[in-house]
Amino acid sequence: MAKVFSGYGVASVVLAAIGVVAIVLGALIWSDHRSAAHERDYQSRVLAAAAAWTGVLINMNVDNVDASLQKLHDGTVGDLNSDFEASIKPYREVVKTLRARTTGKIESASVEAVHHDLDVVAGQRPPAPPTLPPPLAERTDTVLVVATSVSENAGNNPTTVRWNLRLGVSDVDGKLMISRLESLR
């Protein structure tokens, strides 16, 4: 019986198969890398939006309280936007009453991600964080912001205020807006 394939033929078929697998594996790795890079870029923009919004909040002074509140309101969406006056009223009153001069800085900001929720009962899904409905927002990320501000009232010593906030940052038609504000203790 005659040989159908020579040793070189078998070796070339094996090398061709290895080459195809290498090309497919390279394409998968490249695609995954591009996806991860895109996600990190998006998260950087989310962090910047949360930090900018918080920066306006923690640097509110008696001279700029109305302009600051308008800028904050313009950067919100959803329930926070509709209930803005009620949720921000205490800040406005304190700034105006104390005639405070405040300077603040962002200490840190991070995107919150829960990988393992220990309070979930076996077989049940964890509750989703509140988000805007899909037609309104493409996605909502939760950002934790830690900031410090120093308030100087007329005639009093400076007071340091520590801010620990959880913000919902929603992508609304390509614009990042704050959809949730929560103070953490």
MDAnalysis code that builds the backbone (N, CA, C; Angstrom):
import MDAnalysis as mda
import numpy as np

u = mda.Universe.empty(555, n_residues=185, atom_resindex=np.repeat(np.arange(185), 3), trajectory=True)
u.add_TopologyAttr("name", ["N", "CA", "C"] * 185)
u.add_TopologyAttr("resid", np.arange(1, 186))
u.add_TopologyAttr("resname", ["MET", "ALA", "LYS", "VAL", "PHE", "SER", "GLY", "TYR", "GLY", "VAL", "ALA", "SER", "VAL", "VAL", "LEU", "ALA", "ALA", "ILE", "GLY", "VAL", "VAL", "ALA", "ILE", "VAL", "LEU", "GLY", "ALA", "LEU", "ILE", "TRP", "SER", "ASP", "HIS", "ARG", "SER", "ALA", "ALA", "HIS", "GLU", "ARG", "ASP", "TYR", "GLN", "SER", "ARG", "VAL", "LEU", "ALA", "ALA", "ALA", "ALA", "ALA", "TRP", "THR", "GLY", "VAL", "LEU", "ILE", "ASN", "MET", "ASN", "VAL", "ASP", "ASN", "VAL", "ASP", "ALA", "SER", "LEU", "GLN", "LYS", "LEU", "HIS", "ASP", "GLY", "THR", "VAL", "GLY", "ASP", "LEU", "ASN", "SER", "ASP", "PHE", "GLU", "ALA", "SER", "ILE", "LYS", "PRO", "TYR", "ARG", "GLU", "VAL", "VAL", "LYS", "THR", "LEU", "ARG", "ALA", "ARG", "THR", "THR", "GLY", "LYS", "ILE", "GLU", "SER", "ALA", "SER", "VAL", "GLU", "ALA", "VAL", "HIS", "HIS", "ASP", "LEU", "ASP", "VAL", "VAL", "ALA", "GLY", "GLN", "ARG", "PRO", "PRO", "ALA", "PRO", "PRO", "THR", "LEU", "PRO", "PRO", "PRO", "LEU", "ALA", "GLU", "ARG", "THR", "ASP", "THR", "VAL", "LEU", "VAL", "VAL", "ALA", "THR", "SER", "VAL", "SER", "GLU", "ASN", "ALA", "GLY", "ASN", "ASN", "PRO", "THR", "THR", "VAL", "ARG", "TRP", "ASN", "LEU", "ARG", "LEU", "GLY", "VAL", "SER", "ASP", "VAL", "ASP", "GLY", "LYS", "LEU", "MET", "ILE", "SER", "ARG", "LEU", "GLU", "SER", "LEU", "ARG"])
u.atoms.positions = np.array([
    [0.845, -1.172, 0.000],
    [0.000, 0.000, 0.000],
    [0.891, 1.236, 0.000],
    [0.551, 2.175, -0.825],
    [1.352, 3.394, -0.988],
    [0.920, 4.446, 0.036],
    [1.887, 5.225, 0.438],
    [1.595, 6.315, 1.374],
    [0.853, 7.420, 0.646],
    [-0.209, 7.964, 1.299],
    [-0.958, 9.063, 0.707],
    [-0.270, 10.395, 1.027],
    [0.182, 10.542, 2.279],
    [0.843, 11.776, 2.706],
    [2.268, 11.471, 3.116],
    [3.155, 12.352, 2.740],
    [4.534, 12.199, 3.187],
    [4.662, 12.845, 4.565],
    [5.771, 12.671, 5.200],
    [6.032, 13.292, 6.491],
    [5.958, 14.803, 6.398],
    [6.425, 15.360, 5.287],
    [6.366, 16.815, 5.082],
    [4.923, 17.286, 4.925],
    [4.094, 16.502, 4.300],
    [2.677, 16.849, 4.131],
    [1.952, 16.908, 5.461],
    [2.192, 15.903, 6.305],
    [1.569, 15.868, 7.627],
    [2.066, 17.043, 8.466],
    [3.356, 17.312, 8.420],
    [3.923, 18.422, 9.183],
    [3.344, 19.750, 8.717],
    [3.163, 19.921, 7.412],
    [2.615, 21.187, 6.917],
    [1.151, 21.352, 7.312],
    [0.387, 20.262, 7.352],
    [-1.011, 20.346, 7.787],
    [-1.071, 20.724, 9.266],
    [-0.205, 20.123, 10.097],
    [-0.168, 20.448, 11.522],
    [0.239, 21.902, 11.718],
    [1.241, 22.365, 10.998],
    [1.669, 23.766, 11.110],
    [0.583, 24.721, 10.638],
    [-0.143, 24.356, 9.587],
    [-1.243, 25.203, 9.109],
    [-2.339, 25.300, 10.170],
    [-2.662, 24.180, 10.825],
    [-3.681, 24.181, 11.882],
    [-3.222, 25.042, 13.056],
    [-1.950, 24.924, 13.439],
    [-1.407, 25.748, 14.519],
    [-1.454, 27.224, 14.128],
    [-1.160, 27.536, 12.878],
    [-1.218, 28.922, 12.394],
    [-2.620, 29.492, 12.460],
    [-3.622, 28.694, 12.066],
    [-5.017, 29.155, 12.107],
    [-5.437, 29.390, 13.560],
    [-5.081, 28.457, 14.452],
    [-5.418, 28.621, 15.869],
    [-4.739, 29.871, 16.424],
    [-3.487, 30.110, 16.056],
    [-2.768, 31.295, 16.533],
    [-3.427, 32.579, 16.041],
    [-3.869, 32.607, 14.799],
    [-4.531, 33.800, 14.253],
    [-5.860, 34.045, 14.977],
    [-6.646, 32.991, 15.183],
    [-7.926, 33.141, 15.886],
    [-7.694, 33.590, 17.315],
    [-6.730, 32.991, 18.015],
    [-6.416, 33.379, 19.385],
    [-5.926, 34.825, 19.450],
    [-5.092, 35.226, 18.506],
    [-4.614, 36.616, 18.452],
    [-5.765, 37.592, 18.255],
    [-6.723, 37.233, 17.379],
    [-7.882, 38.102, 17.136],
    [-8.742, 38.218, 18.394],
    [-8.939, 37.123, 19.111],
    [-9.726, 37.160, 20.348],
    [-9.038, 38.016, 21.417],
    [-7.733, 37.864, 21.555],
    [-6.990, 38.661, 22.534],
    [-7.051, 40.141, 22.172],
    [-6.883, 40.468, 20.906],
    [-6.943, 41.864, 20.458],
    [-8.326, 42.461, 20.716],
    [-9.366, 41.701, 20.400],
    [-10.733, 42.180, 20.607],
    [-10.999, 42.422, 22.097],
    [-10.567, 41.495, 22.948],
    [-10.759, 41.649, 24.387],
    [-9.973, 42.853, 24.917],
    [-8.766, 43.043, 24.407],
    [-7.949, 44.192, 24.819],
    [-8.620, 45.510, 24.435],
    [-9.124, 45.598, 23.230],
    [-9.789, 46.826, 22.772],
    [-11.035, 47.101, 23.599],
    [-11.790, 46.055, 23.928],
    [-12.987, 46.213, 24.742],
    [-12.627, 46.721, 26.144],
    [-11.581, 46.147, 26.744],
    [-11.144, 46.579, 28.077],
    [-10.627, 48.013, 28.039],
    [-9.898, 48.377, 26.992],
    [-9.383, 49.747, 26.872],
    [-10.537, 50.743, 26.718],
    [-11.553, 50.375, 25.942],
    [-12.723, 51.237, 25.756],
    [-13.450, 51.418, 27.098],
    [-13.599, 50.347, 27.874],
    [-14.278, 50.422, 29.164],
    [-13.501, 51.316, 30.134],
    [-12.191, 51.210, 30.160],
    [-11.376, 52.057, 31.042],
    [-11.477, 53.526, 30.637],
    [-11.519, 53.791, 29.355],
    [-11.688, 55.173, 28.884],
    [-13.038, 55.723, 29.336],
    [-14.081, 54.917, 29.202],
    [-15.414, 55.341, 29.625],
    [-15.439, 55.601, 31.135],
    [-14.843, 54.693, 31.920],
    [-14.823, 54.871, 33.366],
    [-14.043, 56.121, 33.762],
    [-13.002, 56.447, 33.029],
    [-12.247, 57.685, 33.304],
    [-13.131, 58.909, 33.096],
    [-13.945, 58.889, 32.047],
    [-14.855, 60.007, 31.796],
    [-15.938, 60.080, 32.867],
    [-16.405, 58.923, 33.340],
    [-17.403, 58.883, 34.423],
    [-16.813, 59.490, 35.698],
    [-15.588, 59.108, 36.032],
    [-14.929, 59.659, 37.221],
    [-14.737, 61.163, 37.098],
    [-14.350, 61.626, 35.920],
    [-14.152, 63.066, 35.706],
    [-15.473, 63.826, 35.867],
    [-16.575, 63.268, 35.353],
    [-17.877, 63.930, 35.477],
    [-18.310, 64.007, 36.942],
    [-18.114, 62.916, 37.679],
    [-18.489, 62.904, 39.099],
    [-17.618, 63.882, 39.894],
    [-16.334, 63.929, 39.603],
    [-15.427, 64.837, 40.314],
    [-15.757, 66.292, 40.006],
    [-16.070, 66.601, 38.756],
    [-16.405, 67.985, 38.389],
    [-17.683, 68.436, 39.095],
    [-18.698, 67.589, 39.111],
    [-19.967, 67.930, 39.749],
    [-19.762, 68.114, 41.256],
    [-19.015, 67.200, 41.871],
    [-18.741, 67.295, 43.305],
    [-17.912, 68.533, 43.614],
    [-16.988, 68.881, 42.730],
    [-16.168, 70.073, 42.924],
    [-17.011, 71.334, 43.030],
    [-18.047, 71.425, 42.222],
    [-18.954, 72.580, 42.309],
    [-19.685, 72.563, 43.650],
    [-20.136, 71.378, 44.067],
    [-20.879, 71.259, 45.326],
    [-20.027, 71.651, 46.525],
    [-18.791, 71.196, 46.595],
    [-17.977, 71.420, 47.797],
    [-17.300, 72.785, 47.812],
    [-17.354, 73.504, 46.696],
    [-16.747, 74.841, 46.639],
    [-17.793, 75.952, 46.586],
    [-19.003, 75.661, 47.047],
    [-20.077, 76.643, 47.010],
    [-19.845, 77.713, 48.079],
    [-19.945, 78.962, 47.694],
    [-19.773, 80.100, 48.595],
    [-21.016, 80.969, 48.561],
    [-21.106, 81.887, 49.515],
    [-22.253, 82.783, 49.565],
    [-22.333, 83.634, 48.291],
    [-21.177, 83.939, 47.697],
    [-21.162, 84.761, 46.484],
    [-21.602, 83.996, 45.238],
    [-21.398, 82.683, 45.224],
    [-21.694, 81.933, 43.998],
    [-22.745, 80.843, 44.199],
    [-23.491, 80.891, 45.318],
    [-24.423, 79.811, 45.636],
    [-25.482, 79.617, 44.554],
    [-26.066, 80.678, 44.044],
    [-27.117, 80.528, 43.040],
    [-26.563, 79.993, 41.717],
    [-25.421, 80.529, 41.280],
    [-24.800, 80.037, 40.040],
    [-24.347, 78.587, 40.200],
    [-23.808, 78.254, 41.374],
    [-23.359, 76.877, 41.623],
    [-24.534, 75.916, 41.613],
    [-25.621, 76.304, 42.274],
    [-26.796, 75.433, 42.306],
    [-27.389, 75.254, 40.913],
    [-27.370, 76.305, 40.100],
    [-27.871, 76.174, 38.732],
    [-26.991, 75.215, 37.927],
    [-25.676, 75.331, 38.108],
    [-24.754, 74.434, 37.396],
    [-24.959, 72.993, 37.850],
    [-25.132, 72.791, 39.159],
    [-25.392, 71.452, 39.672],
    [-26.700, 70.903, 39.112],
    [-27.732, 71.726, 39.112],
    [-29.045, 71.298, 38.602],
    [-28.970, 70.940, 37.125],
    [-28.232, 71.735, 36.357],
    [-28.089, 71.455, 34.919],
    [-27.359, 70.139, 34.657],
    [-26.568, 69.678, 35.627],
    [-25.808, 68.442, 35.458],
    [-26.506, 67.211, 36.002],
    [-27.793, 67.346, 36.360],
    [-28.522, 66.203, 36.910],
    [-29.616, 65.739, 35.966],
    [-30.088, 64.527, 36.228],
    [-31.128, 63.923, 35.407],
    [-31.945, 62.978, 36.284],
    [-33.152, 62.676, 35.866],
    [-33.990, 61.712, 36.581],
    [-34.613, 62.289, 37.840],
    [-34.781, 61.425, 38.845],
    [-35.412, 61.838, 40.102],
    [-34.610, 62.925, 40.805],
    [-33.293, 62.848, 40.729],
    [-32.472, 63.888, 41.364],
    [-32.759, 65.245, 40.737],
    [-32.964, 65.278, 39.433],
    [-33.259, 66.532, 38.746],
    [-34.627, 67.054, 39.150],
    [-35.639, 66.163, 39.199],
    [-36.983, 66.634, 39.526],
    [-37.132, 67.032, 40.991],
    [-36.375, 66.391, 41.882],
    [-36.437, 66.726, 43.310],
    [-35.228, 67.552, 43.742],
    [-34.594, 68.226, 42.806],
    [-33.341, 68.922, 43.096],
    [-33.501, 69.976, 44.181],
    [-34.504, 70.810, 44.055],
    [-34.690, 71.897, 45.027],
    [-34.846, 71.356, 46.445],
    [-35.614, 70.292, 46.598],
    [-35.836, 69.727, 47.932],
    [-34.562, 69.088, 48.486],
    [-33.809, 68.399, 47.629],
    [-32.626, 67.708, 48.136],
    [-31.447, 68.651, 48.365],
    [-31.406, 69.792, 47.699],
    [-30.277, 70.719, 47.818],
    [-30.595, 71.887, 48.749],
    [-31.856, 72.072, 49.103],
    [-32.263, 73.215, 49.926],
    [-31.435, 73.348, 51.207],
    [-31.148, 72.265, 51.946],
    [-30.342, 72.430, 53.164],
    [-28.957, 73.028, 52.881],
    [-28.333, 72.650, 51.779],
    [-27.017, 73.203, 51.433],
    [-27.118, 74.710, 51.184],
    [-28.132, 75.107, 50.434],
    [-28.328, 76.525, 50.114],
    [-28.531, 77.333, 51.386],
    [-29.392, 76.851, 52.284],
    [-29.699, 77.577, 53.516],
    [-28.471, 77.717, 54.405],
    [-27.698, 76.636, 54.539],
    [-26.501, 76.689, 55.386],
    [-25.499, 77.692, 54.828],
    [-25.262, 77.660, 53.532],
    [-24.288, 78.575, 52.919],
    [-24.738, 80.020, 53.081],
    [-26.022, 80.273, 52.826],
    [-26.508, 81.651, 52.925],
    [-26.572, 82.136, 54.369],
    [-26.993, 81.282, 55.298],
    [-27.112, 81.684, 56.695],
    [-25.752, 81.939, 57.323],
    [-24.822, 81.031, 57.100],
    [-23.502, 81.160, 57.719],
    [-22.589, 82.113, 56.965],
    [-23.011, 82.508, 55.778],
    [-22.188, 83.375, 54.933],
    [-20.775, 82.797, 54.827],
    [-20.751, 81.530, 54.492],
    [-19.499, 80.770, 54.484],
    [-18.687, 81.001, 53.209],
    [-17.390, 80.954, 53.397],
    [-16.415, 80.935, 52.299],
    [-15.811, 79.534, 52.348],
    [-15.999, 78.790, 51.304],
    [-15.578, 77.397, 51.321],
    [-14.609, 77.100, 50.186],
    [-13.563, 76.347, 50.512],
    [-12.658, 75.814, 49.496],
    [-12.558, 74.319, 49.740],
    [-12.695, 73.563, 48.677],
    [-12.679, 72.119, 48.823],
    [-11.824, 71.462, 47.766],
    [-11.491, 70.205, 48.025],
    [-10.743, 69.436, 47.038],
    [-11.188, 67.990, 47.105],
    [-11.120, 67.346, 45.969],
    [-11.469, 65.939, 45.848],
    [-10.267, 65.121, 46.326],
    [-10.494, 64.241, 47.272],
    [-9.421, 63.374, 47.771],
    [-9.292, 62.129, 46.901],
    [-10.443, 61.511, 46.572],
    [-10.418, 60.322, 45.731],
    [-11.786, 60.097, 45.101],
    [-11.757, 59.373, 44.012],
    [-12.991, 58.970, 43.331],
    [-12.746, 57.586, 42.752],
    [-13.748, 56.732, 42.860],
    [-13.603, 55.377, 42.333],
    [-14.947, 54.873, 41.836],
    [-14.885, 54.007, 40.844],
    [-16.095, 53.378, 40.325],
    [-16.404, 52.190, 41.222],
    [-17.648, 52.144, 41.713],
    [-18.051, 51.055, 42.598],
    [-18.468, 49.852, 41.765],
    [-17.930, 48.696, 42.116],
    [-18.310, 47.445, 41.453],
    [-18.455, 46.378, 42.525],
    [-19.586, 45.694, 42.539],
    [-19.820, 44.631, 43.506],
    [-19.682, 43.308, 42.764],
    [-18.690, 42.532, 43.170],
    [-18.465, 41.238, 42.514],
    [-19.123, 40.099, 43.277],
    [-19.175, 40.215, 44.592],
    [-19.780, 39.174, 45.418],
    [-20.614, 39.849, 46.491],
    [-21.930, 39.676, 46.425],
    [-22.815, 40.245, 47.435],
    [-23.115, 39.156, 48.453],
    [-22.578, 39.291, 49.662],
    [-22.710, 38.251, 50.676],
    [-24.101, 38.189, 51.290],
    [-24.917, 39.210, 51.090],
    [-26.253, 39.229, 51.677],
    [-27.302, 38.561, 50.801],
    [-26.911, 38.091, 49.636],
    [-27.874, 37.484, 48.723],
    [-28.160, 36.055, 49.160],
    [-29.430, 35.696, 49.185],
    [-29.838, 34.343, 49.515],
    [-29.547, 33.452, 48.314],
    [-29.089, 32.237, 48.579],
    [-28.762, 31.308, 47.494],
    [-29.957, 31.144, 46.562],
    [-29.700, 31.215, 45.284],
    [-30.750, 31.053, 44.285],
    [-31.448, 32.351, 43.910],
    [-31.184, 33.440, 44.622],
    [-31.798, 34.730, 44.292],
    [-30.765, 35.656, 43.697],
    [-31.215, 36.488, 42.806],
    [-30.326, 37.481, 42.208],
    [-30.212, 38.681, 43.137],
    [-29.030, 39.332, 43.177],
    [-28.900, 40.532, 44.012],
    [-29.737, 41.660, 43.422],
    [-30.262, 42.548, 44.289],
    [-31.036, 43.672, 43.759],
    [-30.137, 44.606, 42.957],
    [-30.651, 45.040, 41.838],
    [-29.896, 45.968, 40.990],
    [-29.941, 47.361, 41.615],
    [-28.826, 48.127, 41.499],
    [-28.877, 49.495, 42.011],
    [-29.873, 50.305, 41.181],
    [-30.492, 51.308, 41.800],
    [-31.459, 52.101, 41.052],
    [-30.790, 52.804, 39.873],
    [-31.393, 52.672, 38.725],
    [-30.871, 53.304, 37.520],
    [-32.014, 53.964, 36.770],
    [-31.646, 54.735, 35.791],
    [-32.660, 55.345, 34.929],
    [-33.133, 54.306, 33.926],
    [-34.369, 54.386, 33.486],
    [-34.859, 53.428, 32.498],
    [-34.043, 53.507, 31.207],
    [-33.875, 52.366, 30.511],
    [-33.046, 52.324, 29.302],
    [-33.340, 53.385, 28.240],
    [-34.597, 53.778, 27.999],
    [-34.748, 54.810, 26.968],
    [-34.108, 56.134, 27.378],
    [-34.021, 56.392, 28.687],
    [-33.470, 57.661, 29.154],
    [-31.947, 57.606, 29.260],
    [-31.410, 56.510, 29.771],
    [-29.958, 56.394, 29.948],
    [-29.486, 55.059, 29.405],
    [-28.353, 55.093, 28.705],
    [-27.780, 53.862, 28.186],
    [-27.239, 53.002, 29.318],
    [-26.602, 53.639, 30.297],
    [-26.087, 52.913, 31.456],
    [-25.848, 53.891, 32.594],
    [-25.816, 53.360, 33.810],
    [-25.550, 54.162, 35.001],
    [-24.453, 53.473, 35.799],
    [-23.409, 54.226, 36.123],
    [-22.315, 53.716, 36.949],
    [-22.367, 54.413, 38.299],
    [-21.950, 53.705, 39.335],
    [-21.912, 54.270, 40.678],
    [-20.484, 54.679, 40.992],
    [-20.324, 55.931, 41.447],
    [-19.003, 56.471, 41.766],
    [-18.986, 56.885, 43.236],
    [-17.942, 56.476, 43.931],
    [-17.731, 56.894, 45.312],
    [-16.732, 58.040, 45.305],
    [-17.089, 59.149, 45.942],
    [-16.225, 60.334, 45.984],
    [-15.957, 60.699, 47.433],
    [-14.687, 60.896, 47.757],
    [-14.281, 61.368, 49.076],
    [-13.636, 62.733, 48.862],
    [-14.134, 63.730, 49.598],
    [-13.631, 65.097, 49.432],
    [-13.561, 65.773, 50.797],
    [-12.816, 66.846, 50.841],
    [-12.683, 67.652, 52.057],
    [-12.873, 69.107, 51.678],
    [-13.620, 69.830, 52.502],
    [-13.745, 71.266, 52.280],
    [-13.530, 71.984, 53.605],
    [-13.001, 73.187, 53.506],
    [-12.774, 74.022, 54.680],
    [-13.672, 75.240, 54.549],
    [-14.564, 75.405, 55.521],
    [-15.507, 76.526, 55.520],
    [-15.071, 77.553, 56.545],
    [-15.017, 78.799, 56.119],
    [-14.707, 79.896, 57.026],
    [-15.938, 80.772, 57.124],
    [-16.521, 80.804, 58.301],
    [-17.689, 81.643, 58.547],
    [-17.216, 82.988, 59.079],
    [-18.061, 83.984, 58.964],
    [-17.703, 85.317, 59.473],
    [-17.436, 85.255, 60.972],
    [-16.188, 85.512, 61.368],
    [-15.829, 85.591, 62.772],
    [-15.523, 84.266, 63.447],
    [-15.659, 83.129, 62.791],
    [-15.397, 81.830, 63.422],
    [-14.130, 81.204, 62.866],
    [-13.640, 80.214, 63.584],
    [-12.490, 79.450, 63.109],
    [-12.899, 78.570, 61.921],
    [-11.961, 78.248, 61.053],
    [-12.285, 77.378, 59.916],
    [-12.794, 76.010, 60.386],
    [-13.766, 75.503, 59.659],
    [-14.346, 74.193, 59.953],
    [-14.085, 73.264, 58.779],
    [-13.567, 72.077, 59.072],
    [-13.311, 71.094, 58.028],
    [-14.527, 70.181, 57.897],
    [-14.970, 70.009, 56.677],
    [-16.111, 69.140, 56.389],
    [-15.621, 68.007, 55.498],
    [-15.924, 66.784, 55.903],
    [-15.551, 65.613, 55.112],
    [-16.778, 65.141, 54.333],
    [-16.605, 64.935, 53.059],
    [-17.680, 64.510, 52.171],
    [-17.411, 63.074, 51.726],
    [-18.372, 62.200, 51.943],
    [-18.326, 60.833, 51.449],
    [-19.617, 60.635, 50.662],
    [-19.505, 60.659, 49.356],
    [-20.690, 60.637, 48.506],
    [-20.700, 59.415, 47.597],
    [-21.903, 58.933, 47.314],
    [-22.112, 57.906, 46.295],
    [-22.991, 58.552, 45.226],
    [-22.438, 58.676, 44.039],
    [-23.145, 59.315, 42.933],
    [-23.481, 58.290, 41.858],
    [-24.647, 58.428, 41.283],
    [-24.998, 57.663, 40.093],
    [-24.688, 58.546, 38.895],
    [-23.860, 58.053, 37.983],
    [-23.508, 58.812, 36.788],
    [-24.113, 58.074, 35.596],
    [-25.059, 58.740, 34.918],
    [-25.787, 58.120, 33.818],
    [-25.373, 58.707, 32.482],
    [-25.302, 57.845, 31.487],
    [-24.988, 58.253, 30.125],
    [-26.305, 58.532, 29.409],
    [-26.599, 59.808, 29.215],
    [-27.839, 60.225, 28.558],
    [-27.471, 60.840, 27.211],
    [-27.720, 60.110, 26.151],
    [-27.399, 60.557, 24.789],
    [-25.943, 61.005, 24.659],
    [-25.031, 60.255, 25.273],
    [-23.612, 60.563, 25.182],
    [-23.120, 61.595, 26.174],
    [-24.020, 62.171, 26.969],
    [-23.626, 63.157, 27.974],
    [-23.728, 62.505, 29.355],
    [-22.669, 62.630, 30.140],
    [-22.654, 62.041, 31.475],
    [-23.279, 63.010, 32.470],
    [-24.326, 62.543, 33.165],
    [-25.072, 63.384, 34.102],
    [-25.268, 62.638, 35.413],
    [-25.414, 63.389, 36.497],
    [-25.591, 62.809, 37.822],
    [-27.065, 62.471, 38.017],
    [-27.349, 61.207, 38.324],
    [-28.741, 60.774, 38.482],
    [-29.066, 60.363, 39.918],
    [-28.047, 60.249, 40.757],
    [-28.299, 59.846, 42.146],
    [-27.242, 60.489, 43.040],
    [-27.665, 60.983, 44.186],
    [-26.758, 61.589, 45.176],
    [-27.104, 60.983, 46.529],
    [-26.085, 60.381, 47.135],
    [-26.279, 59.743, 48.427],
    [-25.080, 60.086, 49.311],
    [-25.358, 60.538, 50.515],
    [-24.275, 60.849, 51.461],
    [-24.033, 59.604, 52.306],
    [-22.762, 59.205, 52.393],
    [-22.395, 58.022, 53.176],
    [-21.841, 58.459, 54.515],
    [-22.135, 57.731, 55.531],
    [-21.641, 58.040, 56.874],
    [-20.514, 57.119, 57.223],
])
